[in-house]
Amino acid sequence: MILLLLLLTAAFAATTLKTIFSFVTSELFHQPYQEPYLLAALVSHFNVSDTKTNRLIGSGIQYSMGLLFVIGFQTLLNTGWITLSYDSILL
């Protein structure tokens, strides 16, 4: 139970920080780097008519992908495929 809570917290925090970084980058370079809106545009091609629903679905997809990345990373750590060291951080 604690591991699940830790994974969910890590996924939420990492995805939120990545989203903030994307929004700042988008504003600085005047480019559409905002993942929730890009995912919402993708969803709109599937005939979801409400733009608020599109944004919610886009954000849900983004946070789900963040959770999958955290679970995958934790699995790689647990199986020994990767280790946390200063050398691996530089890669």
N, CA, C and O atoms as CSV, one atom per row, in Angstrom:
chain,resi,resn,atom,element,x,y,z
A,1,MET,N,N,0.825,-1.200,0.000
A,1,MET,CA,C,0.000,0.000,0.000
A,1,MET,C,C,0.866,1.258,0.000
A,1,MET,O,O,0.580,2.223,-0.709
A,2,ILE,N,N,1.923,1.232,0.803
A,2,ILE,CA,C,2.807,2.391,0.874
A,2,ILE,C,C,3.539,2.580,-0.451
A,2,ILE,O,O,3.738,3.708,-0.902
A,3,LEU,N,N,3.942,1.459,-1.080
A,3,LEU,CA,C,4.623,1.551,-2.378
A,3,LEU,C,C,3.707,2.159,-3.427
A,3,LEU,O,O,4.149,2.974,-4.236
A,4,LEU,N,N,2.439,1.774,-3.425
A,4,LEU,CA,C,1.477,2.331,-4.366
A,4,LEU,C,C,1.311,3.826,-4.149
A,4,LEU,O,O,1.292,4.599,-5.107
A,5,LEU,N,N,1.193,4.230,-2.903
A,5,LEU,CA,C,1.069,5.652,-2.592
A,5,LEU,C,C,2.318,6.418,-3.020
A,5,LEU,O,O,2.223,7.528,-3.542
A,6,LEU,N,N,3.476,5.825,-2.800
A,6,LEU,CA,C,4.731,6.446,-3.211
A,6,LEU,C,C,4.810,6.575,-4.728
A,6,LEU,O,O,5.226,7.615,-5.241
A,7,LEU,N,N,4.415,5.530,-5.449
A,7,LEU,CA,C,4.429,5.578,-6.913
A,7,LEU,C,C,3.452,6.620,-7.439
A,7,LEU,O,O,3.784,7.368,-8.358
A,8,LEU,N,N,2.267,6.677,-6.875
A,8,LEU,CA,C,1.286,7.673,-7.316
A,8,LEU,C,C,1.762,9.094,-7.039
A,8,LEU,O,O,1.584,9.983,-7.872
A,9,THR,N,N,2.364,9.309,-5.874
A,9,THR,CA,C,2.884,10.640,-5.533
A,9,THR,C,C,4.024,11.030,-6.469
A,9,THR,O,O,4.084,12.163,-6.946
A,10,ALA,N,N,4.923,10.089,-6.728
A,10,ALA,CA,C,6.045,10.370,-7.630
A,10,ALA,C,C,5.547,10.672,-9.038
A,10,ALA,O,O,6.037,11.597,-9.685
A,11,ALA,N,N,4.582,9.902,-9.513
A,11,ALA,CA,C,4.040,10.121,-10.852
A,11,ALA,C,C,3.353,11.474,-10.951
A,11,ALA,O,O,3.544,12.201,-11.926
A,12,PHE,N,N,2.557,11.811,-9.946
A,12,PHE,CA,C,1.857,13.093,-9.961
A,12,PHE,C,C,2.842,14.251,-9.909
A,12,PHE,O,O,2.707,15.209,-10.671
A,13,ALA,N,N,3.828,14.178,-9.024
A,13,ALA,CA,C,4.806,15.263,-8.884
A,13,ALA,C,C,5.643,15.417,-10.150
A,13,ALA,O,O,5.848,16.533,-10.627
A,14,ALA,N,N,6.125,14.306,-10.692
A,14,ALA,CA,C,6.966,14.378,-11.891
A,14,ALA,C,C,6.187,14.902,-13.086
A,14,ALA,O,O,6.692,15.730,-13.845
A,15,THR,N,N,4.962,14.426,-13.257
A,15,THR,CA,C,4.148,14.881,-14.382
A,15,THR,C,C,3.782,16.345,-14.230
A,15,THR,O,O,3.768,17.082,-15.216
A,16,THR,N,N,3.488,16.778,-13.020
A,16,THR,CA,C,3.161,18.188,-12.790
A,16,THR,C,C,4.364,19.079,-13.070
A,16,THR,O,O,4.221,20.124,-13.704
A,17,LEU,N,N,5.546,18.684,-12.609
A,17,LEU,CA,C,6.750,19.475,-12.889
A,17,LEU,C,C,7.052,19.518,-14.380
A,17,LEU,O,O,7.451,20.558,-14.903
A,18,LYS,N,N,6.867,18.401,-15.063
A,18,LYS,CA,C,7.088,18.370,-16.509
A,18,LYS,C,C,6.083,19.274,-17.222
A,18,LYS,O,O,6.427,19.954,-18.189
A,19,THR,N,N,4.857,19.277,-16.746
A,19,THR,CA,C,3.832,20.126,-17.343
A,19,THR,C,C,4.150,21.604,-17.129
A,19,THR,O,O,4.008,22.407,-18.051
A,20,ILE,N,N,4.575,21.964,-15.935
A,20,ILE,CA,C,4.960,23.358,-15.661
A,20,ILE,C,C,6.122,23.761,-16.565
A,20,ILE,O,O,6.116,24.849,-17.140
A,21,PHE,N,N,7.115,22.886,-16.689
A,21,PHE,CA,C,8.248,23.170,-17.573
A,21,PHE,C,C,7.773,23.373,-19.012
A,21,PHE,O,O,8.243,24.281,-19.697
A,22,SER,N,N,6.847,22.536,-19.470
A,22,SER,CA,C,6.335,22.658,-20.833
A,22,SER,C,C,5.575,23.966,-21.034
A,22,SER,O,O,5.703,24.606,-22.078
A,23,PHE,N,N,4.787,24.363,-20.040
A,23,PHE,CA,C,4.042,25.612,-20.159
A,23,PHE,C,C,4.997,26.806,-20.193
A,23,PHE,O,O,4.786,27.738,-20.969
A,24,VAL,N,N,6.041,26.791,-19.366
A,24,VAL,CA,C,7.026,27.878,-19.359
A,24,VAL,C,C,7.769,27.913,-20.696
A,24,VAL,O,O,7.951,28.985,-21.273
A,25,THR,N,N,8.195,26.759,-21.187
A,25,THR,CA,C,8.888,26.683,-22.469
A,25,THR,C,C,7.984,27.170,-23.593
A,25,THR,O,O,8.427,27.878,-24.498
A,26,SER,N,N,6.725,26.789,-23.529
A,26,SER,CA,C,5.771,27.218,-24.540
A,26,SER,C,C,5.620,28.735,-24.560
A,26,SER,O,O,5.546,29.342,-25.628
A,27,GLU,N,N,5.574,29.337,-23.391
A,27,GLU,CA,C,5.456,30.796,-23.311
A,27,GLU,C,C,6.731,31.489,-23.796
A,27,GLU,O,O,6.665,32.508,-24.483
A,28,LEU,N,N,7.883,30.936,-23.439
A,28,LEU,CA,C,9.150,31.560,-23.827
A,28,LEU,C,C,9.383,31.523,-25.332
A,28,LEU,O,O,9.861,32.495,-25.918
A,29,PHE,N,N,9.046,30.403,-25.949
A,29,PHE,CA,C,9.338,30.225,-27.369
A,29,PHE,C,C,8.115,30.367,-28.259
A,29,PHE,O,O,8.207,30.190,-29.474
A,30,HIS,N,N,6.974,30.682,-27.667
A,30,HIS,CA,C,5.721,30.878,-28.408
A,30,HIS,C,C,5.418,29.688,-29.318
A,30,HIS,O,O,5.048,29.852,-30.481
A,31,GLN,N,N,5.582,28.497,-28.765
A,31,GLN,CA,C,5.297,27.252,-29.481
A,31,GLN,C,C,4.344,26.407,-28.646
A,31,GLN,O,O,4.325,26.523,-27.420
A,32,PRO,N,N,3.557,25.564,-29.295
A,32,PRO,CA,C,2.582,24.740,-28.550
A,32,PRO,C,C,3.212,23.491,-27.941
A,32,PRO,O,O,3.062,22.393,-28.478
A,33,TYR,N,N,3.923,23.658,-26.812
A,33,TYR,CA,C,4.541,22.526,-26.131
A,33,TYR,C,C,3.710,22.030,-24.953
A,33,TYR,O,O,4.206,21.253,-24.137
A,34,GLN,N,N,2.490,22.455,-24.851
A,34,GLN,CA,C,1.658,22.132,-23.690
A,34,GLN,C,C,0.952,20.799,-23.937
A,34,GLN,O,O,-0.028,20.728,-24.679
A,35,GLU,N,N,1.472,19.738,-23.297
A,35,GLU,CA,C,0.987,18.390,-23.559
A,35,GLU,C,C,-0.510,18.203,-23.360
A,35,GLU,O,O,-1.142,17.554,-24.194
A,36,PRO,N,N,-1.114,18.738,-22.295
A,36,PRO,CA,C,-2.564,18.512,-22.155
A,36,PRO,C,C,-3.358,19.047,-23.349
A,36,PRO,O,O,-4.335,18.427,-23.771
A,37,TYR,N,N,-2.946,20.187,-23.892
A,37,TYR,CA,C,-3.663,20.750,-25.030
A,37,TYR,C,C,-3.381,19.969,-26.306
A,37,TYR,O,O,-4.270,19.802,-27.141
A,38,LEU,N,N,-2.149,19.488,-26.463
A,38,LEU,CA,C,-1.827,18.675,-27.634
A,38,LEU,C,C,-2.584,17.347,-27.588
A,38,LEU,O,O,-3.096,16.882,-28.606
A,39,LEU,N,N,-2.650,16.747,-26.412
A,39,LEU,CA,C,-3.420,15.510,-26.276
A,39,LEU,C,C,-4.911,15.770,-26.468
A,39,LEU,O,O,-5.623,14.934,-27.026
A,40,ALA,N,N,-5.380,16.918,-26.010
A,40,ALA,CA,C,-6.789,17.274,-26.213
A,40,ALA,C,C,-7.086,17.448,-27.698
A,40,ALA,O,O,-8.163,17.074,-28.162
A,41,ALA,N,N,-6.138,18.013,-28.447
A,41,ALA,CA,C,-6.327,18.149,-29.892
A,41,ALA,C,C,-6.398,16.778,-30.542
A,41,ALA,O,O,-7.178,16.567,-31.471
A,42,LEU,N,N,-5.593,15.854,-30.061
A,42,LEU,CA,C,-5.637,14.488,-30.577
A,42,LEU,C,C,-6.990,13.855,-30.270
A,42,LEU,O,O,-7.574,13.185,-31.122
A,43,VAL,N,N,-7.487,14.066,-29.055
A,43,VAL,CA,C,-8.773,13.499,-28.657
A,43,VAL,C,C,-9.897,14.114,-29.481
A,43,VAL,O,O,-10.870,13.431,-29.799
A,44,SER,N,N,-9.780,15.390,-29.831
A,44,SER,CA,C,-10.849,16.040,-30.584
A,44,SER,C,C,-11.043,15.408,-31.954
A,44,SER,O,O,-12.114,15.541,-32.546
A,45,HIS,N,N,-10.031,14.727,-32.465
A,45,HIS,CA,C,-10.178,14.021,-33.741
A,45,HIS,C,C,-11.069,12.788,-33.595
A,45,HIS,O,O,-11.485,12.206,-34.596
A,46,PHE,N,N,-11.363,12.388,-32.367
A,46,PHE,CA,C,-12.229,11.249,-32.117
A,46,PHE,C,C,-13.651,11.695,-31.788
A,46,PHE,O,O,-14.406,10.956,-31.157
A,47,ASN,N,N,-14.014,12.904,-32.213
A,47,ASN,CA,C,-15.373,13.441,-32.109
A,47,ASN,C,C,-15.874,13.602,-30.676
A,47,ASN,O,O,-17.044,13.340,-30.401
A,48,VAL,N,N,-15.007,14.028,-29.765
A,48,VAL,CA,C,-15.457,14.455,-28.438
A,48,VAL,C,C,-15.742,15.939,-28.592
A,48,VAL,O,O,-14.822,16.728,-28.808
A,49,SER,N,N,-17.005,16.326,-28.485
A,49,SER,CA,C,-17.390,17.674,-28.897
A,49,SER,C,C,-17.052,18.766,-27.888
A,49,SER,O,O,-16.792,19.901,-28.289
A,50,ASP,N,N,-17.047,18.467,-26.622
A,50,ASP,CA,C,-16.846,19.471,-25.587
A,50,ASP,C,C,-15.347,19.717,-25.379
A,50,ASP,O,O,-14.603,18.773,-25.113
A,51,THR,N,N,-14.889,20.984,-25.497
A,51,THR,CA,C,-13.468,21.275,-25.340
A,51,THR,C,C,-12.998,21.066,-23.905
A,51,THR,O,O,-11.852,20.675,-23.680
A,52,LYS,N,N,-13.876,21.323,-22.932
A,52,LYS,CA,C,-13.496,21.066,-21.532
A,52,LYS,C,C,-13.274,19.571,-21.324
A,52,LYS,O,O,-12.335,19.167,-20.639
A,53,THR,N,N,-14.131,18.764,-21.910
A,53,THR,CA,C,-13.962,17.308,-21.827
A,53,THR,C,C,-12.669,16.896,-22.500
A,53,THR,O,O,-11.954,16.032,-21.993
A,54,ASN,N,N,-12.359,17.508,-23.642
A,54,ASN,CA,C,-11.098,17.216,-24.334
A,54,ASN,C,C,-9.904,17.506,-23.434
A,54,ASN,O,O,-8.978,16.699,-23.352
A,55,ARG,N,N,-9.920,18.657,-22.757
A,55,ARG,CA,C,-8.806,19.015,-21.874
A,55,ARG,C,C,-8.691,18.039,-20.704
A,55,ARG,O,O,-7.589,17.653,-20.316
A,56,LEU,N,N,-9.827,17.648,-20.150
A,56,LEU,CA,C,-9.807,16.692,-19.043
A,56,LEU,C,C,-9.274,15.338,-19.500
A,56,LEU,O,O,-8.479,14.708,-18.803
A,57,ILE,N,N,-9.711,14.899,-20.663
A,57,ILE,CA,C,-9.219,13.627,-21.199
A,57,ILE,C,C,-7.731,13.738,-21.507
A,57,ILE,O,O,-6.972,12.814,-21.217
A,58,GLY,N,N,-7.304,14.858,-22.091
A,58,GLY,CA,C,-5.885,15.077,-22.378
A,58,GLY,C,C,-5.036,15.062,-21.125
A,58,GLY,O,O,-3.959,14.465,-21.110
A,59,SER,N,N,-5.508,15.710,-20.076
A,59,SER,CA,C,-4.778,15.697,-18.802
A,59,SER,C,C,-4.765,14.309,-18.197
A,59,SER,O,O,-3.751,13.884,-17.644
A,60,GLY,N,N,-5.875,13.599,-18.294
A,60,GLY,CA,C,-5.938,12.233,-17.789
A,60,GLY,C,C,-4.962,11.320,-18.509
A,60,GLY,O,O,-4.293,10.500,-17.881
A,61,ILE,N,N,-4.880,11.460,-19.818
A,61,ILE,CA,C,-3.918,10.667,-20.600
A,61,ILE,C,C,-2.500,11.009,-20.177
A,61,ILE,O,O,-1.664,10.120,-20.011
A,62,GLN,N,N,-2.228,12.292,-20.002
A,62,GLN,CA,C,-0.876,12.720,-19.630
A,62,GLN,C,C,-0.468,12.161,-18.271
A,62,GLN,O,O,0.639,11.645,-18.124
A,63,TYR,N,N,-1.343,12.257,-17.287
A,63,TYR,CA,C,-1.012,11.745,-15.957
A,63,TYR,C,C,-0.947,10.214,-15.944
A,63,TYR,O,O,-0.162,9.638,-15.192
A,64,SER,N,N,-1.758,9.558,-16.761
A,64,SER,CA,C,-1.670,8.096,-16.879
A,64,SER,C,C,-0.337,7.676,-17.479
A,64,SER,O,O,0.273,6.702,-17.039
A,65,MET,N,N,0.109,8.415,-18.487
A,65,MET,CA,C,1.414,8.120,-19.089
A,65,MET,C,C,2.528,8.364,-18.077
A,65,MET,O,O,3.495,7.603,-18.033
A,66,GLY,N,N,2.407,9.409,-17.267
A,66,GLY,CA,C,3.393,9.666,-16.227
A,66,GLY,C,C,3.460,8.530,-15.234
A,66,GLY,O,O,4.547,8.139,-14.809
A,67,LEU,N,N,2.302,7.989,-14.853
A,67,LEU,CA,C,2.263,6.855,-13.932
A,67,LEU,C,C,2.927,5.628,-14.563
A,67,LEU,O,O,3.667,4.908,-13.893
A,68,LEU,N,N,2.664,5.391,-15.847
A,68,LEU,CA,C,3.295,4.254,-16.531
A,68,LEU,C,C,4.810,4.400,-16.580
A,68,LEU,O,O,5.531,3.418,-16.404
A,69,PHE,N,N,5.300,5.612,-16.815
A,69,PHE,CA,C,6.746,5.837,-16.828
A,69,PHE,C,C,7.362,5.581,-15.457
A,69,PHE,O,O,8.429,4.976,-15.358
A,70,VAL,N,N,6.694,6.038,-14.398
A,70,VAL,CA,C,7.217,5.817,-13.042
A,70,VAL,C,C,7.214,4.329,-12.710
A,70,VAL,O,O,8.184,3.827,-12.142
A,71,ILE,N,N,6.152,3.622,-13.049
A,71,ILE,CA,C,6.096,2.187,-12.798
A,71,ILE,C,C,7.182,1.466,-13.595
A,71,ILE,O,O,7.839,0.566,-13.074
A,72,GLY,N,N,7.371,1.856,-14.850
A,72,GLY,CA,C,8.425,1.254,-15.664
A,72,GLY,C,C,9.811,1.517,-15.104
A,72,GLY,O,O,10.650,0.618,-15.075
A,73,PHE,N,N,10.057,2.744,-14.658
A,73,PHE,CA,C,11.345,3.094,-14.078
A,73,PHE,C,C,11.591,2.308,-12.802
A,73,PHE,O,O,12.691,1.801,-12.582
A,74,GLN,N,N,10.567,2.204,-11.958
A,74,GLN,CA,C,10.702,1.452,-10.717
A,74,GLN,C,C,10.948,-0.027,-10.997
A,74,GLN,O,O,11.714,-0.674,-10.283
A,75,THR,N,N,10.311,-0.556,-12.014
A,75,THR,CA,C,10.532,-1.951,-12.400
A,75,THR,C,C,11.965,-2.163,-12.863
A,75,THR,O,O,12.596,-3.155,-12.496
A,76,LEU,N,N,12.486,-1.236,-13.669
A,76,LEU,CA,C,13.876,-1.349,-14.107
A,76,LEU,C,C,14.843,-1.281,-12.931
A,76,LEU,O,O,15.850,-1.988,-12.909
A,77,LEU,N,N,14.541,-0.438,-11.961
A,77,LEU,CA,C,15.379,-0.365,-10.756
A,77,LEU,C,C,15.320,-1.667,-9.955
A,77,LEU,O,O,16.351,-2.171,-9.508
A,78,ASN,N,N,14.128,-2.203,-9.777
A,78,ASN,CA,C,13.957,-3.414,-8.967
A,78,ASN,C,C,14.597,-4.644,-9.605
A,78,ASN,O,O,15.089,-5.523,-8.898
A,79,THR,N,N,14.593,-4.710,-10.930
A,79,THR,CA,C,15.166,-5.876,-11.609
A,79,THR,C,C,16.667,-5.740,-11.807
A,79,THR,O,O,17.326,-6.699,-12.212
A,80,GLY,N,N,17.216,-4.568,-11.528
A,80,GLY,CA,C,18.649,-4.373,-11.657
A,80,GLY,C,C,19.115,-3.967,-13.049
A,80,GLY,O,O,20.317,-3.902,-13.304
A,81,TRP,N,N,18.187,-3.698,-13.938
A,81,TRP,CA,C,18.572,-3.276,-15.293
A,81,TRP,C,C,19.250,-1.916,-15.273
A,81,TRP,O,O,20.123,-1.637,-16.095
A,82,ILE,N,N,18.845,-1.071,-14.331
A,82,ILE,CA,C,19.497,0.225,-14.146
A,82,ILE,C,C,19.781,0.406,-12.658
A,82,ILE,O,O,19.123,-0.199,-11.811
A,83,THR,N,N,20.751,1.233,-12.357
A,83,THR,CA,C,21.059,1.569,-10.977
A,83,THR,C,C,21.135,3.082,-10.872
A,83,THR,O,O,21.351,3.776,-11.866
A,84,LEU,N,N,20.956,3.581,-9.670
A,84,LEU,CA,C,21.088,5.004,-9.438
A,84,LEU,C,C,22.496,5.290,-8.971
A,84,LEU,O,O,22.901,4.886,-7.881
A,85,SER,N,N,23.235,5.988,-9.808
A,85,SER,CA,C,24.585,6.406,-9.459
A,85,SER,C,C,24.866,7.712,-10.202
A,85,SER,O,O,24.106,8.105,-11.087
A,86,TYR,N,N,25.938,8.367,-9.845
A,86,TYR,CA,C,26.281,9.608,-10.534
A,86,TYR,C,C,26.582,9.355,-11.998
A,86,TYR,O,O,26.282,10.197,-12.844
A,87,ASP,N,N,27.165,8.215,-12.311
A,87,ASP,CA,C,27.438,7.893,-13.709
A,87,ASP,C,C,26.159,7.717,-14.524
A,87,ASP,O,O,26.078,8.191,-15.657
A,88,SER,N,N,25.172,7.049,-13.964
A,88,SER,CA,C,23.923,6.847,-14.705
A,88,SER,C,C,23.121,8.146,-14.822
A,88,SER,O,O,22.363,8.319,-15.777
A,89,ILE,N,N,23.279,9.041,-13.879
A,89,ILE,CA,C,22.576,10.314,-13.967
A,89,ILE,C,C,23.097,11.142,-15.139
A,89,ILE,O,O,22.330,11.851,-15.790
A,90,LEU,N,N,24.385,11.053,-15.404
A,90,LEU,CA,C,24.984,11.829,-16.487
A,90,LEU,C,C,24.593,11.323,-17.863
A,90,LEU,O,O,24.711,12.051,-18.849
A,91,LEU,N,N,24.130,10.089,-17.939
A,91,LEU,CA,C,23.668,9.554,-19.224
A,91,LEU,C,C,22.369,10.175,-19.547
A,91,LEU,O,O,21.784,9.876,-20.588
